[in-house]
Amino acid sequence: MYLGPENYLGTTAYLGPDGDVAPTFPLGTLAVTVDGVTFFGSVADGDWSVQEEGIEGWFDGAPVRSDAPDRPGQHGQFGLPAYRGGRTVGLSVQCETRSDLDIGAARRVVTSILADGEYGLLTVVEPDGHTTSAAVRLNGQPLVRTDGWRSATAQIELFAPDPYRYGPKRQHYTTLPELVGGLEFDLFTDGTVDTGYLEFGEQGSTGRVILTNEGTAPYFPDFEVRGPAPGGFTLTNVETGRQIVSSTVIPAGSTLTVRSAIGVATLDGVDRSGQLVRREWTPVPKQGSSEWAFSAPTFTAAALVASVRDAWW
């Protein structure tokens, strides 16, 4: 979701994991949301609840995998690098109701979570407010047990193929670099009346954005370039000089989206990856920042929206 420059606090917007405005919960409250269903850390009549010990695999580190072969006729293995595998998350939740009708409705809700086998969003808000999310799918049969038709427990197993946990999205906005304004004469007047202070005209644009990542893992940002950009554009990482260059003609009203994590570019949903002239993908380092410069062969009203998240192991 693109908010536009008038909806930014400075040049940054804070969005939820799905791009909407991030939801908030009171501090001290645990909240787990999956496929639109929220489990709270406190028990409320008719609602499913979850305790911190009922979330297995989310607060742990991701599994480790390695393809290193054994050394024939020797001790040990060859020293190949290891990688992190997908994350399995188990939820154990409870529900208390006042009638068997309510418990039946609650049971139908929990058994419908991610029932179509597609991926949905799992978001965990910890009691200190720390919020992380990941794309997950169902990884086993949801099991529901009732106790006297007034209470129930359920076990739900989920799988996240991406081992990272991501914070809320932050969007940064800039236009192409432009030098405007400057000291206006006559001094100490706005051209009509004496103001008593100097006028410097409109503020220009540096054409740059600074992306930060407070997490413990690197993050590859997304870039959206809004047209018109008839000659394509260039994104330059200021620290390294590495570039992303596109020759795609972007008409006014269209947007080219570059997802550097997977090396794909789309123009209004249509693949334009083949028109990426240079693909020097550069992540935002863990617990660090990176600055990006936006430029184009022809000055236009084109705009850049860069999206970044904190990434956590």
SEMARMAR-536408 format. One record per residue (C-alpha): residue number from 1; residue in three letters; y, x, z negated. Coordinates in Angstrom, 1 decimal. Each point is the difference from the previous one (the first is absolute). Layout:
REM SEMARMAR-536408
ATOM   k   r     yy     xx     zz
ATOM NUM ALA      Y      X      Z
...
REM end
This chain:
REM SEMARMAR-536408
ATOM   k   r     yy     xx     zz
ATOM   1 MET    0.0    0.0    0.0
ATOM   2 TYR    3.3    1.5    1.1
ATOM   3 LEU    2.8   -1.1   -2.4
ATOM   4 GLY    3.0    1.5    1.9
ATOM   5 PRO    2.6    2.4   -1.3
ATOM   6 GLU    2.0   -2.7   -1.9
ATOM   7 ASN   -3.1   -0.7   -2.2
ATOM   8 TYR   -0.4    3.5   -1.2
ATOM   9 LEU    1.0    1.6   -3.3
ATOM  10 GLY    1.7    3.0    1.6
ATOM  11 THR   -2.5    0.9    2.7
ATOM  12 THR   -3.1   -1.0   -1.9
ATOM  13 ALA   -2.0   -3.2   -0.4
ATOM  14 TYR   -2.9   -0.5   -2.5
ATOM  15 LEU   -2.8   -2.1    1.4
ATOM  16 GLY   -3.3   -1.1   -1.3
ATOM  17 PRO   -3.3    1.4    1.5
ATOM  18 ASP   -0.1   -2.7    2.7
ATOM  19 GLY    3.7    0.5    1.0
ATOM  20 ASP    1.4   -2.9   -2.0
ATOM  21 VAL    2.4    0.4   -3.0
ATOM  22 ALA   -2.1    1.6   -2.7
ATOM  23 PRO   -1.1   -2.4   -2.7
ATOM  24 THR    0.7    0.8   -3.6
ATOM  25 PHE   -1.9   -0.7   -3.2
ATOM  26 PRO    1.2    0.5   -3.7
ATOM  27 LEU   -0.6    3.4   -1.4
ATOM  28 GLY   -3.2    0.1   -2.1
ATOM  29 THR   -1.8   -2.3    2.4
ATOM  30 LEU   -3.0    1.0    2.0
ATOM  31 ALA   -0.2   -1.9    3.4
ATOM  32 VAL   -2.6    0.4    2.7
ATOM  33 THR    0.5   -1.8    3.3
ATOM  34 VAL   -2.5   -0.1    2.8
ATOM  35 ASP    0.1   -2.2    3.1
ATOM  36 GLY    2.9   -1.9   -1.6
ATOM  37 VAL   -1.9   -0.8   -3.2
ATOM  38 THR    1.6    1.5   -3.2
ATOM  39 PHE   -2.0    0.9   -3.1
ATOM  40 PHE    2.2    0.5   -3.1
ATOM  41 GLY   -0.7    2.2   -3.0
ATOM  42 SER    0.5   -3.0   -2.3
ATOM  43 VAL   -2.1   -3.1   -0.2
ATOM  44 ALA    1.6   -3.3    1.1
ATOM  45 ASP   -1.6   -3.4    0.4
ATOM  46 GLY   -1.5   -0.4    3.4
ATOM  47 ASP    0.9    3.5    1.2
ATOM  48 TRP   -2.3    3.0    0.6
ATOM  49 SER    0.8    3.0   -2.2
ATOM  50 VAL   -1.0    3.6    0.1
ATOM  51 GLN    0.2    2.8   -2.5
ATOM  52 GLU    0.6    3.7    0.8
ATOM  53 GLU   -3.6    0.8   -0.8
ATOM  54 GLY   -1.0   -2.7    2.6
ATOM  55 ILE    1.4    2.1    2.9
ATOM  56 GLU   -2.6    2.7    0.9
ATOM  57 GLY    0.7    2.7    2.5
ATOM  58 TRP    3.8   -0.7    0.4
ATOM  59 PHE    1.3    2.3   -2.7
ATOM  60 ASP   -2.6    2.7    0.8
ATOM  61 GLY    0.3    2.7    2.6
ATOM  62 ALA   -1.5   -0.7    3.4
ATOM  63 PRO   -3.5    1.2    0.8
ATOM  64 VAL   -0.6    3.4    1.5
ATOM  65 ARG   -2.1    0.7    3.1
ATOM  66 SER   -1.0    3.2    1.8
ATOM  67 ASP   -2.1    0.8    3.0
ATOM  68 ALA   -0.6    3.6   -1.1
ATOM  69 PRO   -3.6    1.1    0.9
ATOM  70 ASP   -2.2    2.0   -2.3
ATOM  71 ARG   -0.3    3.8    0.6
ATOM  72 PRO   -3.4    0.6    1.5
ATOM  73 GLY   -2.2    2.1   -2.2
ATOM  74 GLN    2.9    0.6   -2.4
ATOM  75 HIS    1.7   -1.6   -3.0
ATOM  76 GLY    2.9   -2.3    0.5
ATOM  77 GLN    1.7   -1.6    3.0
ATOM  78 PHE    2.4    1.0    2.7
ATOM  79 GLY    3.6   -0.3   -1.2
ATOM  80 LEU    1.3   -2.9    2.1
ATOM  81 PRO    2.8   -2.2   -1.3
ATOM  82 ALA   -0.7   -3.3   -1.8
ATOM  83 TYR    1.7   -3.3    0.7
ATOM  84 ARG    0.7   -3.1   -2.0
ATOM  85 GLY   -2.1   -3.1    0.9
ATOM  86 GLY    0.8   -3.7   -0.2
ATOM  87 ARG    0.6   -1.7   -3.3
ATOM  88 THR   -2.3   -2.7   -1.5
ATOM  89 VAL    1.8   -2.3   -2.4
ATOM  90 GLY   -1.7   -2.5   -2.3
ATOM  91 LEU    1.8   -2.9   -1.6
ATOM  92 SER   -1.4   -1.8   -3.1
ATOM  93 VAL    2.1   -3.1   -0.6
ATOM  94 GLN    0.0   -3.0   -2.4
ATOM  95 CYS    1.2   -3.6    0.0
ATOM  96 GLU    0.5   -2.6   -2.7
ATOM  97 THR    0.7   -3.6    0.8
ATOM  98 ARG    0.1   -3.4   -1.8
ATOM  99 SER   -2.3   -1.9    2.3
ATOM 100 ASP   -3.0    0.5    2.3
ATOM 101 LEU    2.2   -1.2    2.9
ATOM 102 ASP    2.4    2.9   -0.6
ATOM 103 ILE   -2.8    2.6   -0.2
ATOM 104 GLY   -1.5   -1.3    3.3
ATOM 105 ALA    3.4    0.5    1.7
ATOM 106 ALA    0.4    3.5   -1.5
ATOM 107 ARG   -3.5    1.0    1.1
ATOM 108 ARG    0.8   -1.1    3.6
ATOM 109 VAL    3.1    2.1    0.0
ATOM 110 VAL   -1.7    3.2   -1.1
ATOM 111 THR   -2.9   -0.3    2.4
ATOM 112 SER    2.4   -0.5    3.0
ATOM 113 ILE    1.6    3.4   -0.5
ATOM 114 LEU   -0.3    2.0    3.2
ATOM 115 ALA   -2.8   -2.3    1.0
ATOM 116 ASP    0.4    0.6    3.8
ATOM 117 GLY   -0.8    3.7   -0.3
ATOM 118 GLU    3.4    1.1    1.1
ATOM 119 TYR    2.3    2.4   -1.9
ATOM 120 GLY    2.6   -1.2   -2.4
ATOM 121 LEU    2.4    1.6   -2.5
ATOM 122 LEU   -1.0    1.0   -3.6
ATOM 123 THR    3.1    0.6   -2.2
ATOM 124 VAL   -0.1    1.2   -3.6
ATOM 125 VAL    3.0   -0.2   -2.3
ATOM 126 GLU   -0.6    2.0   -3.1
ATOM 127 PRO    1.6   -0.9   -3.4
ATOM 128 ASP    2.6    2.7    0.5
ATOM 129 GLY    1.1   -1.5    3.3
ATOM 130 HIS   -1.7    2.6    2.2
ATOM 131 THR   -1.1   -1.8    3.2
ATOM 132 THR   -2.6    1.2    2.6
ATOM 133 SER   -1.9   -1.7    2.7
ATOM 134 ALA   -2.7    0.6    2.7
ATOM 135 ALA   -1.7   -1.9    2.8
ATOM 136 VAL   -3.4   -1.2   -1.1
ATOM 137 ARG   -2.9   -2.1    1.2
ATOM 138 LEU   -2.8   -1.8   -1.9
ATOM 139 ASN   -2.8    2.4   -0.7
ATOM 140 GLY   -2.6   -2.2   -1.6
ATOM 141 GLN   -0.9   -3.6   -1.0
ATOM 142 PRO    2.5   -1.4   -2.4
ATOM 143 LEU   -1.9   -1.1   -3.2
ATOM 144 VAL    1.3   -2.9   -2.1
ATOM 145 ARG   -1.5   -1.1   -3.3
ATOM 146 THR    1.0   -3.0   -2.0
ATOM 147 ASP   -0.3   -0.6   -3.7
ATOM 148 GLY   -0.1   -3.7   -1.0
ATOM 149 TRP    2.2   -0.9    3.0
ATOM 150 ARG    3.2    0.9   -1.8
ATOM 151 SER    0.0    3.7    0.5
ATOM 152 ALA   -1.3    2.4    2.7
ATOM 153 THR   -0.2    3.7    0.8
ATOM 154 ALA   -0.1    1.5    3.5
ATOM 155 GLN   -0.8    3.4    1.5
ATOM 156 ILE    1.6    1.0    3.3
ATOM 157 GLU   -0.7    3.3    1.7
ATOM 158 LEU    2.5    1.3    2.5
ATOM 159 PHE    0.2    3.0    2.3
ATOM 160 ALA    3.1    2.0    1.1
ATOM 161 PRO   -0.7    2.4    2.9
ATOM 162 ASP    3.2    1.8   -0.6
ATOM 163 PRO   -0.2    2.0   -3.3
ATOM 164 TYR    3.7   -0.1   -0.6
ATOM 165 ARG    1.8   -2.5   -2.2
ATOM 166 TYR    3.5   -0.8    1.3
ATOM 167 GLY    3.2   -1.0   -1.7
ATOM 168 PRO    2.4   -2.6    1.3
ATOM 169 LYS    1.6    0.7    3.4
ATOM 170 ARG    3.5    1.4    0.2
ATOM 171 GLN    2.0   -0.3    3.2
ATOM 172 HIS    2.9    2.3    1.0
ATOM 173 TYR    2.4   -0.9    2.8
ATOM 174 THR    2.3    2.0    2.2
ATOM 175 THR    1.6   -0.1    3.4
ATOM 176 LEU    0.5    2.8    2.5
ATOM 177 PRO    2.4    2.7   -1.2
ATOM 178 GLU    3.6   -1.0    0.6
ATOM 179 LEU    3.3    1.6   -1.1
ATOM 180 VAL    2.6   -2.7   -0.5
ATOM 181 GLY    3.1   -0.6   -2.2
ATOM 182 GLY    2.0    2.9   -1.3
ATOM 183 LEU    3.3    0.2   -1.8
ATOM 184 GLU    2.3   -2.7    1.2
ATOM 185 PHE    3.8    0.3    0.5
ATOM 186 ASP    2.5   -1.0   -1.2
ATOM 187 LEU   -1.2    1.3   -3.4
ATOM 188 PHE   -0.2   -2.3   -3.0
ATOM 189 THR    0.1   -3.1    2.1
ATOM 190 ASP   -2.5   -2.3    1.7
ATOM 191 GLY    2.3   -0.4    2.9
ATOM 192 THR    1.8   -3.0   -1.5
ATOM 193 VAL    0.8    0.6   -3.6
ATOM 194 ASP    0.2    3.1   -2.3
ATOM 195 THR   -3.3    0.2   -1.9
ATOM 196 GLY    0.6    3.2   -2.0
ATOM 197 TYR   -3.3    1.6    1.1
ATOM 198 LEU   -1.4    1.7    3.1
ATOM 199 GLU   -1.9   -1.9    2.7
ATOM 200 PHE   -3.0    1.6    1.7
ATOM 201 GLY   -1.2   -2.8    2.2
ATOM 202 GLU   -3.7   -1.0    0.6
ATOM 203 GLN   -2.9    2.1   -1.4
ATOM 204 GLY   -2.0    1.8    2.6
ATOM 205 SER   -3.8    0.5    0.1
ATOM 206 THR   -1.9    3.2   -0.5
ATOM 207 GLY   -3.1   -1.4    1.8
ATOM 208 ARG   -2.2    1.3   -2.8
ATOM 209 VAL   -2.3   -1.5   -2.6
ATOM 210 ILE   -1.5    1.6   -3.1
ATOM 211 LEU   -3.5   -1.2   -0.9
ATOM 212 THR   -1.4    0.7   -3.5
ATOM 213 ASN   -3.6   -0.2   -1.3
ATOM 214 GLU   -0.5    0.1   -3.8
ATOM 215 GLY   -3.8   -0.4    0.4
ATOM 216 THR   -2.8    2.6   -0.3
ATOM 217 ALA   -1.0   -0.1    3.7
ATOM 218 PRO    1.9    0.5    3.3
ATOM 219 TYR    1.2   -3.0    1.9
ATOM 220 PHE    0.4   -0.4    3.8
ATOM 221 PRO    3.0   -2.3    0.5
ATOM 222 ASP    0.5   -2.8    2.5
ATOM 223 PHE    3.0   -0.1    2.3
ATOM 224 GLU    1.6   -3.0    1.8
ATOM 225 VAL    2.6    0.7    2.7
ATOM 226 ARG    2.0   -3.1    1.0
ATOM 227 GLY    1.4    0.0    3.5
ATOM 228 PRO    1.9    0.5    2.2
ATOM 229 ALA   -1.3    3.5    0.6
ATOM 230 PRO   -0.3    0.3    3.8
ATOM 231 GLY   -0.8    3.7   -0.1
ATOM 232 GLY   -2.5    0.0   -2.9
ATOM 233 PHE    0.7    1.9   -3.3
ATOM 234 THR   -0.8    3.0   -2.1
ATOM 235 LEU   -0.9    0.1   -3.7
ATOM 236 THR    0.3    3.5   -1.5
ATOM 237 ASN   -1.2    1.1   -3.4
ATOM 238 VAL    2.9    2.1   -1.2
ATOM 239 GLU   -2.0    2.2   -2.3
ATOM 240 THR   -2.6    1.1    2.6
ATOM 241 GLY    1.5   -0.8    3.3
ATOM 242 ARG   -3.1   -2.0    1.0
ATOM 243 GLN    0.8   -2.9    2.3
ATOM 244 ILE   -1.2   -3.4    1.1
ATOM 245 VAL    1.4   -0.7    3.5
ATOM 246 SER   -0.4   -3.2    2.0
ATOM 247 SER    1.0   -0.6    3.6
ATOM 248 THR   -0.5   -3.8   -0.3
ATOM 249 VAL    2.9   -2.2    1.2
ATOM 250 ILE    0.8   -2.3   -2.8
ATOM 251 PRO    2.1   -3.0    1.1
ATOM 252 ALA    2.5   -1.7   -2.3
ATOM 253 GLY   -1.8   -2.3   -2.4
ATOM 254 SER   -3.3    1.9    0.2
ATOM 255 THR   -1.5    2.4   -2.5
ATOM 256 LEU   -2.2    3.0    0.4
ATOM 257 THR   -2.2    0.6   -3.1
ATOM 258 VAL   -1.5    3.4   -0.6
ATOM 259 ARG   -2.8    0.3   -2.6
ATOM 260 SER   -0.4    3.7   -0.6
ATOM 261 ALA   -3.0   -0.4   -2.3
ATOM 262 ILE   -2.1   -1.1    3.0
ATOM 263 GLY    2.0    1.4    2.9
ATOM 264 VAL    0.8   -3.3    1.7
ATOM 265 ALA    3.2   -1.4    1.5
ATOM 266 THR    0.5   -3.6    1.1
ATOM 267 LEU    2.9   -1.8    1.7
ATOM 268 ASP    0.1   -3.6   -1.3
ATOM 269 GLY   -3.7    0.3   -0.7
ATOM 270 VAL   -1.0    1.6    3.4
ATOM 271 ASP   -1.4    3.5   -0.2
ATOM 272 ARG    2.4    2.7    1.2
ATOM 273 SER   -1.8    3.0   -1.6
ATOM 274 GLY   -0.3    1.6    3.4
ATOM 275 GLN    3.7    0.3    0.3
ATOM 276 LEU    0.3    2.2   -3.2
ATOM 277 VAL    1.0    3.3    1.6
ATOM 278 ARG   -0.3    1.9   -3.3
ATOM 279 ARG   -2.2   -0.9   -2.9
ATOM 280 GLU    0.6    2.4   -2.9
ATOM 281 TRP   -1.0   -2.3   -2.8
ATOM 282 THR    1.5    1.1   -3.3
ATOM 283 PRO   -0.6   -1.6   -3.4
ATOM 284 VAL    2.3   -0.4   -2.9
ATOM 285 PRO   -1.4    2.4   -2.5
ATOM 286 LYS   -1.3   -1.1   -3.3
ATOM 287 GLN    2.7   -0.1   -2.7
ATOM 288 GLY    2.5    1.1    2.6
ATOM 289 SER    2.2   -1.1    2.8
ATOM 290 SER    0.7    0.5    3.7
ATOM 291 GLU    3.1   -0.6    2.1
ATOM 292 TRP   -0.1   -1.4    3.5
ATOM 293 ALA    2.6    0.1    2.7
ATOM 294 PHE    0.2   -2.8    2.6
ATOM 295 SER    1.4    0.9    3.5
ATOM 296 ALA   -0.1   -1.3    3.5
ATOM 297 PRO    1.1    1.3    3.5
ATOM 298 THR    2.6   -2.9    0.2
ATOM 299 PHE    2.1   -1.3   -2.8
ATOM 300 THR   -0.7   -3.8   -0.5
ATOM 301 ALA   -0.2   -2.5   -2.9
ATOM 302 ALA   -3.6    1.0   -0.6
ATOM 303 ALA   -1.1    0.1   -3.6
ATOM 304 LEU   -2.8    1.6   -2.0
ATOM 305 VAL   -1.9   -1.5   -2.9
ATOM 306 ALA   -2.3    2.5   -1.8
ATOM 307 SER   -2.6   -1.3   -2.4
ATOM 308 VAL   -1.6    2.0   -2.8
ATOM 309 ARG   -2.1   -0.6   -3.1
ATOM 310 ASP   -1.1    2.1   -3.0
ATOM 311 ALA   -3.6    0.9    0.7
ATOM 312 TRP   -2.4    0.6   -3.0
ATOM 313 TRP   -3.6    1.3   -0.2
REM end
